[in-house]
Amino acid sequence: MTFFTSGNVLFIGSLLIFCSILITKAGGRFGMPALLLFLVAGMLFGSDGLGIHFDNVGQAQFVGMVALCVILFTGGVETKLRDIKPVMGAGLTLSTVGVLLTTVFTGLFIYGLSAWDYISFELPLITCFLLAATMSSTDSASVFNILRGKSINLKNNMQPLLELESGSNDPMAYILTIVLIQLALTVGDAGVGNLDIPVLVVNSLKVLVQQFAAGAMIGAGAGFATVWFMNRVNINNIPLYSIMLMSIVFFTFSMTDMLDGNGYLAVYITGIIVGNNKMKDRKQVVAFFDGMTWIMQIGMFLLLGLLVDPSEMWKSALAAFLIGLFMMVAARPLSVFLSLLPFKSIPARSKLFASWVGLRGAVPIIFAMYPVVEHVPGSGEIFNIVFFITLLSLVVQGSTIVAAAKKLDLMLPVAAKKEFDVELPEEAGEQTEITVTEELIAEKGNTLQALELPKGVLVIFIKRGERYIVPNGGVELQPGDHLLMIASSEIEE
């Protein structure tokens, strides 16, 4: 049996990461999500595999919290307000009402299942709803990774809708989990008959409002303050901007948490504001956080894989399979269709696709750790069931998202890859690229002068094959040339 020590942690960690990346390279050929393979790699190296023993739930919970801060902030930075504005109402409805409905439907099913003689587990009603609450949100890491990693382009604004939902629904699931943990412990100590239901409902609503209000206000305040500060501070070493920004992310999360708000919501909103405002050295900052997101995802999923005990997990496999199946084909679709009833403009096939992208991932596993840390009766079974359902969701749903989008006729052509890896200051103007065609030359002529570009629009590079040409007005254009243009924000019509 191997234990983590200060002497071997770097050796074991580097070996885990190296091998898991090789595993994902091989598994990618079969359409398996990378995050699923990181989980499996952790299990292979764990106590029932190669013997690496890790059972510190508190440490795993802390790593998950840090990782989610980075993942949600990066997701916010890469979310464009112009894309999510048309789906803001639907996305926020899914992330609140949808999560609540999923918890209710799944909790009732689990309670009915626990009373079935053929299932070897029995949980009190409150614990059934607690189990449902930990799995009620779609996982932001999984959704961002799969939708962006596969370069999917969807009709009907489905991608921003799903990303907005997954980035903003963790607070609701977190609040439900915390409230139900307190309720489960209270019922265990005092019994159901001694509960003051009206007081319990009022207190739960207070927690809900405080978490959302504090998280939203602190996140917005931190976002605008970050934009103002980062554009005025002068640091000679550009990478330090990214490190400073990461410290602001962790400060925002911890400050929000200390004020009893939801830190995950706060860092996501901060990311959206930062990502939709002008920022110095944006390219380097985004590249840094993209890399950090991958490091955090790999570390988090590997650690969660190490934490689980497969021999114990399989004892709850039948119940977990039935619960997971119910969530995929009943609870999630019902929640989506009921939540989106007011939004008549969203087609039924889009709602059906949204129902299928109810991915479980690291977030449900991390939320399932809270009952373990608080010593809720049955928490071990909750963790094992949630882990199994996460594996099931990533295997079944994660590997079929592209096929489902094609089947429902929701796929759009993927935007052409950019030919120029050039990042100019935002103040300089908006960058665009066009490809010269035979039709364009026949209509306008074969020189830049003949294109008659509007005043304020300049061609700054021409790419011909693998060559780069610095243009002048008389340069002759050829079909297939790629033009990098910059348009001043003060173009005269």
C-alpha positions as CSV (number, residue, x, y, z in Angstrom):
1,M,0.0,0.0,0.0
2,T,1.4,3.4,-1.0
3,F,0.9,6.6,1.0
4,F,1.4,10.2,0.0
5,T,4.4,11.7,1.7
6,S,6.5,14.8,1.1
7,G,9.1,12.6,-0.5
8,N,7.0,10.8,-3.1
9,V,4.2,13.2,-3.9
10,L,6.0,14.8,-6.9
11,F,7.0,11.4,-8.2
12,I,3.5,10.0,-7.9
13,G,1.8,13.1,-9.1
14,S,4.0,13.5,-12.2
15,L,3.5,9.8,-13.1
16,L,-0.3,10.0,-12.6
17,I,-0.6,13.1,-14.9
18,F,1.8,11.7,-17.6
19,C,0.0,8.3,-17.7
20,S,-3.5,9.8,-17.6
21,I,-2.8,12.1,-20.6
22,L,-1.5,9.1,-22.6
23,I,-4.7,7.2,-21.6
24,T,-6.9,10.1,-22.8
25,K,-5.0,10.3,-26.1
26,A,-5.8,6.6,-26.7
27,G,-9.4,6.9,-25.4
28,G,-10.1,10.0,-27.5
29,R,-10.1,7.7,-30.6
30,F,-13.2,6.0,-29.3
31,G,-15.0,9.3,-28.4
32,M,-14.6,9.0,-24.7
33,P,-14.6,12.3,-22.8
34,A,-11.1,13.2,-21.4
35,L,-12.5,13.9,-17.9
36,L,-14.0,10.4,-17.7
37,L,-10.6,8.9,-18.5
38,F,-8.9,11.0,-15.9
39,L,-11.4,9.6,-13.3
40,V,-10.7,6.1,-14.6
41,A,-6.9,6.6,-14.4
42,G,-7.3,7.7,-10.8
43,M,-9.2,4.5,-10.0
44,L,-6.6,2.4,-11.8
45,F,-3.9,3.8,-9.6
46,G,-6.0,3.7,-6.5
47,S,-6.2,1.3,-3.6
48,D,-8.0,-1.4,-5.6
49,G,-5.6,-0.9,-8.5
50,L,-1.9,-0.2,-8.2
51,G,-2.2,0.5,-4.5
52,I,-1.9,4.2,-4.1
53,H,-3.9,4.9,-0.9
54,F,-5.7,8.2,-0.6
55,D,-8.7,8.6,1.7
56,N,-8.6,12.2,3.0
57,V,-12.0,13.6,2.0
58,G,-11.2,17.0,3.5
59,Q,-8.1,17.5,1.3
60,A,-10.0,16.3,-1.8
61,Q,-12.8,18.7,-1.0
62,F,-10.3,21.6,-0.8
63,V,-8.6,20.7,-4.1
64,G,-12.1,20.5,-5.7
65,M,-13.0,23.9,-4.3
66,V,-9.8,25.5,-5.7
67,A,-10.2,23.8,-9.1
68,L,-13.9,24.9,-9.4
69,C,-12.9,28.5,-8.7
70,V,-10.4,28.4,-11.7
71,I,-12.7,26.4,-14.0
72,L,-15.7,28.7,-13.4
73,F,-13.7,31.9,-13.7
74,T,-12.2,30.7,-17.0
75,G,-15.6,29.7,-18.2
76,G,-16.9,33.2,-17.3
77,V,-14.0,34.9,-19.1
78,E,-14.7,32.9,-22.3
79,T,-18.4,33.6,-22.2
80,K,-19.5,36.5,-24.4
81,L,-22.4,38.6,-23.1
82,R,-23.7,39.1,-26.7
83,D,-24.1,35.3,-26.9
84,I,-25.9,34.8,-23.6
85,K,-28.2,37.8,-23.6
86,P,-30.8,36.1,-25.8
87,V,-30.8,33.1,-23.5
88,M,-30.3,34.8,-20.2
89,G,-33.8,34.2,-18.9
90,A,-33.9,30.5,-20.0
91,G,-30.4,29.8,-18.7
92,L,-31.1,31.3,-15.2
93,T,-34.5,29.5,-15.0
94,L,-32.8,26.1,-15.7
95,S,-30.1,26.9,-13.2
96,T,-32.6,27.6,-10.4
97,V,-36.0,26.1,-11.0
98,G,-34.6,23.2,-13.1
99,V,-32.2,22.3,-10.3
100,L,-35.0,22.3,-7.7
101,L,-37.3,20.2,-9.9
102,T,-34.5,17.7,-10.6
103,T,-34.0,17.4,-6.8
104,V,-37.7,16.8,-6.2
105,F,-38.3,14.3,-8.9
106,T,-35.1,12.3,-8.2
107,G,-35.5,12.4,-4.4
108,L,-39.0,10.9,-4.7
109,F,-37.7,8.2,-7.0
110,I,-34.9,7.3,-4.7
111,Y,-37.2,7.1,-1.7
112,G,-39.5,4.8,-3.7
113,L,-36.6,2.7,-4.9
114,S,-35.2,2.4,-1.3
115,A,-38.5,0.8,-0.3
116,W,-38.1,-1.9,-3.0
117,D,-37.2,-5.3,-1.6
118,Y,-34.8,-6.1,-4.5
119,I,-32.5,-3.1,-3.7
120,S,-30.0,-3.5,-0.9
121,F,-30.2,0.0,0.4
122,E,-32.6,2.0,2.5
123,L,-32.4,5.7,3.2
124,P,-34.7,8.1,5.1
125,L,-36.7,10.6,3.0
126,I,-34.5,13.6,3.9
127,T,-31.4,11.6,2.9
128,C,-33.0,10.6,-0.4
129,F,-33.5,14.3,-1.2
130,L,-30.0,15.1,0.0
131,L,-28.6,12.5,-2.4
132,A,-30.7,14.0,-5.2
133,A,-29.5,17.5,-4.4
134,T,-25.8,16.6,-4.7
135,M,-26.5,15.5,-8.3
136,S,-29.0,18.1,-9.3
137,S,-26.7,20.5,-11.2
138,T,-25.0,19.9,-14.5
139,D,-21.2,19.9,-14.2
140,S,-19.5,23.0,-15.5
141,A,-16.1,21.3,-16.0
142,S,-17.7,18.5,-18.1
143,V,-20.0,20.8,-20.2
144,F,-17.2,23.4,-20.9
145,N,-14.7,20.6,-21.7
146,I,-17.0,18.6,-24.1
147,L,-18.7,21.5,-25.9
148,R,-15.5,23.5,-26.4
149,G,-13.2,20.5,-26.7
150,K,-15.2,19.0,-29.6
151,S,-15.6,22.4,-31.3
152,I,-19.3,21.9,-31.5
153,N,-21.4,24.7,-33.2
154,L,-25.1,24.5,-32.3
155,K,-28.3,26.1,-33.6
156,N,-30.8,28.1,-31.6
157,N,-28.1,29.5,-29.2
158,M,-27.9,26.1,-27.5
159,Q,-24.2,26.3,-26.6
160,P,-24.4,29.6,-24.7
161,L,-27.6,28.4,-23.0
162,L,-26.0,25.2,-21.8
163,E,-22.8,26.9,-20.7
164,L,-24.7,29.6,-18.8
165,E,-26.8,26.9,-17.1
166,S,-23.8,24.8,-16.1
167,G,-21.8,27.8,-14.9
168,S,-24.6,29.3,-12.8
169,N,-26.5,26.3,-11.4
170,D,-23.9,25.1,-8.8
171,P,-25.1,27.7,-6.3
172,M,-28.6,26.3,-6.2
173,A,-27.4,22.7,-5.8
174,Y,-24.9,23.8,-3.1
175,I,-27.6,25.6,-1.2
176,L,-30.0,22.6,-1.4
177,T,-27.2,20.3,-0.3
178,I,-26.2,22.4,2.7
179,V,-29.8,23.0,3.9
180,L,-30.6,19.2,3.5
181,I,-27.5,18.3,5.4
182,Q,-28.6,20.5,8.3
183,L,-32.1,19.0,8.1
184,A,-30.8,15.4,8.1
185,L,-28.6,16.1,11.1
186,T,-31.6,17.8,12.9
187,V,-33.9,15.0,12.1
188,G,-31.3,12.5,13.4
189,D,-31.0,14.4,16.7
190,A,-34.5,15.6,17.3
191,G,-36.8,13.4,15.2
192,V,-39.3,14.5,12.5
193,G,-42.0,15.3,15.0
194,N,-40.0,18.0,16.7
195,L,-39.3,20.0,13.5
196,D,-40.8,23.4,13.1
197,I,-41.6,23.3,9.4
198,P,-42.5,27.0,8.9
199,V,-39.3,28.2,10.6
200,L,-37.3,25.7,8.5
201,V,-38.8,26.9,5.3
202,V,-38.2,30.6,6.2
203,N,-34.6,29.9,7.2
204,S,-34.0,28.0,4.0
205,L,-35.4,30.9,1.9
206,K,-33.1,33.3,3.8
207,V,-30.1,31.1,3.1
208,L,-31.1,30.9,-0.6
209,V,-31.6,34.7,-1.0
210,Q,-28.4,35.5,0.9
211,Q,-26.3,33.1,-1.0
212,F,-27.5,34.4,-4.4
213,A,-27.6,38.1,-3.5
214,A,-24.2,38.2,-1.8
215,G,-22.6,36.1,-4.5
216,A,-24.0,38.2,-7.3
217,M,-23.2,41.6,-5.8
218,I,-19.7,40.7,-4.6
219,G,-19.0,39.0,-8.0
220,A,-20.1,42.0,-9.9
221,G,-18.2,44.4,-7.7
222,A,-15.0,42.3,-7.8
223,G,-15.4,42.1,-11.6
224,F,-15.6,45.8,-12.3
225,A,-12.9,46.6,-9.7
226,T,-10.6,44.0,-11.3
227,V,-11.0,45.5,-14.7
228,W,-10.3,49.0,-13.4
229,F,-7.3,47.9,-11.4
230,M,-5.7,45.5,-14.0
231,N,-5.8,48.2,-16.7
232,R,-4.0,50.7,-14.5
233,V,-1.4,48.7,-12.7
234,N,2.0,48.6,-14.4
235,I,4.0,45.4,-14.0
236,N,7.0,44.9,-16.2
237,N,6.7,41.1,-16.1
238,I,3.6,40.2,-18.1
239,P,3.0,36.7,-16.6
240,L,2.6,38.4,-13.2
241,Y,-0.7,39.9,-14.4
242,S,-2.2,36.4,-14.7
243,I,-0.9,35.4,-11.3
244,M,-2.3,38.6,-9.8
245,L,-5.6,37.9,-11.4
246,M,-5.7,34.4,-10.0
247,S,-5.1,35.8,-6.5
248,I,-8.1,38.1,-7.1
249,V,-10.2,35.0,-8.0
250,F,-9.4,33.2,-4.8
251,F,-9.8,36.4,-2.8
252,T,-13.3,36.9,-4.3
253,F,-14.3,33.3,-3.5
254,S,-13.1,33.4,0.1
255,M,-14.5,36.9,0.8
256,T,-17.9,35.9,-0.6
257,D,-17.8,32.7,1.5
258,M,-17.0,34.6,4.7
259,L,-20.0,36.9,4.0
260,D,-22.2,33.8,3.6
261,G,-22.6,34.3,-0.1
262,N,-22.0,31.7,-2.8
263,G,-18.4,31.9,-3.9
264,Y,-18.8,29.8,-7.0
265,L,-21.4,32.2,-8.4
266,A,-19.2,35.2,-7.5
267,V,-16.1,34.0,-9.4
268,Y,-18.3,33.1,-12.4
269,I,-19.8,36.6,-12.6
270,T,-16.4,38.1,-12.0
271,G,-15.1,36.1,-15.0
272,I,-17.9,37.2,-17.2
273,I,-17.3,40.9,-16.4
274,V,-13.5,40.6,-16.8
275,G,-13.9,38.7,-20.1
276,N,-16.3,41.2,-21.6
277,N,-14.3,44.3,-20.9
278,K,-11.0,45.6,-22.3
279,M,-8.0,44.1,-20.5
280,K,-4.3,44.5,-21.0
281,D,-2.4,41.4,-22.3
282,R,-5.6,39.5,-22.8
283,K,-4.1,36.8,-25.0
284,Q,-1.4,35.9,-22.4
285,V,-4.0,36.0,-19.5
286,V,-6.5,33.7,-21.4
287,A,-3.7,31.3,-22.4
288,F,-2.6,31.1,-18.7
289,F,-6.0,30.4,-17.4
290,D,-6.7,27.8,-20.1
291,G,-3.6,26.0,-19.0
292,M,-4.5,26.3,-15.3
293,T,-8.0,25.0,-16.1
294,W,-6.6,21.8,-17.6
295,I,-4.2,21.4,-14.7
296,M,-7.0,21.8,-12.2
297,Q,-9.3,19.5,-14.1
298,I,-6.7,16.8,-14.4
299,G,-5.7,17.1,-10.7
300,M,-9.3,17.2,-9.5
301,F,-10.5,14.2,-11.5
302,L,-7.4,12.1,-10.7
303,L,-7.7,12.8,-7.0
304,L,-11.4,12.0,-7.0
305,G,-10.6,8.7,-8.8
306,L,-8.0,7.9,-6.2
307,L,-10.5,8.7,-3.4
308,V,-13.2,6.2,-4.4
309,D,-13.1,2.6,-3.3
310,P,-14.3,0.6,-6.4
311,S,-15.0,-2.5,-4.3
312,E,-17.5,-0.5,-2.2
313,M,-18.9,1.4,-5.1
314,W,-20.0,-1.7,-6.9
315,K,-22.1,-2.8,-3.9
316,S,-24.4,0.1,-4.7
317,A,-24.1,-0.3,-8.5
318,L,-27.7,-1.6,-9.2
319,A,-29.3,1.2,-7.2
320,A,-27.0,3.8,-8.7
321,F,-27.6,2.5,-12.3
322,L,-31.4,2.8,-11.8
323,I,-31.2,6.3,-10.3
324,G,-28.8,7.4,-13.0
325,L,-31.1,6.0,-15.7
326,F,-34.1,7.7,-14.2
327,M,-32.2,11.1,-14.1
328,M,-31.3,10.8,-17.8
329,V,-34.7,9.7,-19.2
330,A,-37.1,11.2,-16.7
331,A,-36.0,13.7,-14.1
332,R,-33.8,15.9,-16.3
333,P,-36.2,16.0,-19.3
334,L,-39.2,16.7,-17.1
335,S,-37.2,19.5,-15.3
336,V,-36.1,21.0,-18.6
337,F,-39.4,21.0,-20.3
338,L,-41.3,22.3,-17.3
339,S,-38.7,25.0,-16.6
340,L,-38.7,26.2,-20.2
341,L,-42.5,26.2,-20.6
342,P,-42.6,30.1,-20.6
343,F,-40.0,30.2,-23.3
344,K,-42.0,29.4,-26.4
345,S,-39.3,30.4,-28.8
346,I,-37.1,27.4,-27.9
347,P,-38.0,24.5,-30.1
348,A,-38.8,21.1,-28.6
349,R,-35.8,19.4,-30.2
350,S,-33.5,22.0,-28.5
351,K,-35.2,21.3,-25.2
352,L,-34.7,17.6,-25.8
353,F,-31.0,18.2,-26.5
354,A,-30.7,20.3,-23.3
355,S,-32.3,17.4,-21.5
356,W,-29.5,15.0,-22.7
357,V,-26.7,17.4,-21.8
358,G,-27.4,17.0,-18.1
359,L,-23.9,15.9,-17.5
360,R,-22.7,14.8,-14.0
361,G,-19.0,15.3,-13.2
362,A,-16.7,16.6,-10.5
363,V,-19.2,19.0,-8.9
364,P,-21.7,16.3,-7.8
365,I,-18.8,14.2,-6.4
366,I,-17.5,17.3,-4.5
367,F,-21.0,18.1,-3.2
368,A,-21.3,14.4,-2.1
369,M,-18.2,14.9,0.1
370,Y,-20.1,17.4,2.3
371,P,-22.3,14.8,3.9
372,V,-19.2,12.7,4.5
373,V,-17.4,15.5,6.2
374,E,-20.5,16.3,8.3
375,H,-20.9,12.6,9.3
376,V,-24.5,12.4,7.9
377,P,-25.8,8.8,8.4
378,G,-25.6,7.0,5.0
379,S,-23.1,9.5,3.6
380,G,-20.7,6.7,2.5
381,E,-23.5,5.2,0.4
382,I,-24.3,8.7,-1.0
383,F,-20.7,9.2,-2.2
384,N,-20.5,5.8,-3.9
385,I,-23.8,6.2,-5.7
386,V,-22.9,9.7,-6.9
387,F,-19.5,8.5,-8.2
388,F,-21.1,5.6,-10.1
389,I,-23.7,7.9,-11.6
390,T,-21.0,10.3,-12.7
391,L,-19.2,7.5,-14.5
392,L,-22.5,6.4,-16.1
393,S,-23.3,10.0,-17.2
394,L,-19.9,10.6,-18.7
395,V,-19.9,7.3,-20.5
396,V,-23.4,7.4,-21.9
397,Q,-24.2,11.1,-22.3
398,G,-20.7,12.5,-22.6
399,S,-19.8,10.2,-25.5
400,T,-23.0,10.8,-27.4
401,I,-23.5,14.5,-27.3
402,V,-22.3,15.1,-30.9
403,A,-24.4,12.2,-32.2
404,A,-27.5,13.6,-30.3
405,A,-26.9,17.0,-31.8
406,K,-26.7,15.5,-35.3
407,K,-29.8,13.4,-34.8
408,L,-31.8,16.4,-33.7
409,D,-30.5,18.5,-36.6
410,L,-28.9,21.1,-34.3
411,M,-25.4,21.1,-35.7
412,L,-24.0,24.1,-37.6
413,P,-20.8,24.2,-39.6
414,V,-17.8,24.8,-37.4
415,A,-16.3,28.3,-37.8
416,A,-13.1,28.3,-39.9
417,K,-9.9,28.1,-38.0
418,K,-8.1,31.4,-37.7
419,E,-5.1,31.7,-40.0
420,F,-3.4,34.4,-38.1
421,D,-2.1,33.9,-34.5
422,V,-1.8,37.6,-33.9
423,E,-3.1,39.5,-30.9
424,L,-3.2,43.3,-31.1
425,P,-4.3,45.7,-28.3
426,E,-8.1,46.0,-28.1
427,E,-7.7,49.8,-28.4
428,A,-6.3,49.4,-31.9
429,G,-9.6,48.2,-33.3
430,E,-11.4,45.0,-34.3
431,Q,-9.5,42.2,-36.1
432,T,-11.2,40.3,-38.9
433,E,-10.1,37.8,-41.5
434,I,-11.3,37.2,-45.0
435,T,-10.3,34.7,-47.7
436,V,-9.9,36.0,-51.3
437,T,-12.0,34.1,-53.8
438,E,-12.1,34.1,-57.6
439,E,-15.5,35.8,-57.4
440,L,-14.1,38.6,-55.3
441,I,-11.2,39.2,-57.7
442,A,-13.6,39.1,-60.7
443,E,-15.9,41.6,-59.1
444,K,-13.4,44.0,-57.5
445,G,-10.0,43.4,-59.1
446,N,-6.8,41.7,-57.9
447,T,-5.2,44.5,-55.9
448,L,-5.8,45.9,-52.4
449,Q,-6.6,49.3,-54.0
450,A,-9.3,47.7,-56.1
451,L,-11.1,46.3,-53.0
452,E,-12.1,49.9,-52.0
453,L,-12.0,49.2,-48.3
454,P,-13.8,51.7,-46.0
455,K,-11.8,54.4,-44.4
456,G,-10.3,53.2,-41.2
457,V,-10.0,49.5,-42.4
458,L,-6.5,48.3,-43.1
459,V,-5.0,45.1,-44.3
460,I,-2.0,44.4,-42.1
461,F,-1.0,40.9,-43.3
462,I,-1.5,38.6,-46.3
463,K,-1.0,34.9,-45.8
464,R,-0.3,32.9,-49.0
465,G,0.3,29.3,-48.3
466,E,3.0,29.3,-45.6
467,R,4.3,32.8,-46.6
468,Y,3.4,36.1,-44.9
469,I,3.4,39.2,-47.1
470,V,3.4,42.8,-45.7
471,P,0.9,44.4,-48.1
472,N,0.9,47.6,-50.0
473,G,-1.7,49.1,-52.3
474,G,-0.3,47.5,-55.5
475,V,0.2,44.0,-54.3
476,E,-1.6,41.4,-56.5
477,L,-4.0,39.2,-54.8
478,Q,-4.5,35.5,-55.6
479,P,-7.4,33.2,-54.9
480,G,-6.9,31.5,-51.5
481,D,-5.0,34.5,-50.0
482,H,-6.0,35.2,-46.4
483,L,-6.2,38.8,-45.3
484,L,-5.9,40.0,-41.7
485,M,-7.6,43.3,-41.4
486,I,-8.1,45.7,-38.5
487,A,-11.0,48.1,-38.4
488,S,-10.8,51.3,-36.3
489,S,-13.7,51.9,-33.9
490,E,-14.2,55.3,-35.6
491,I,-14.9,54.2,-39.2
492,E,-16.5,56.8,-41.3
493,E,-19.3,55.4,-43.4
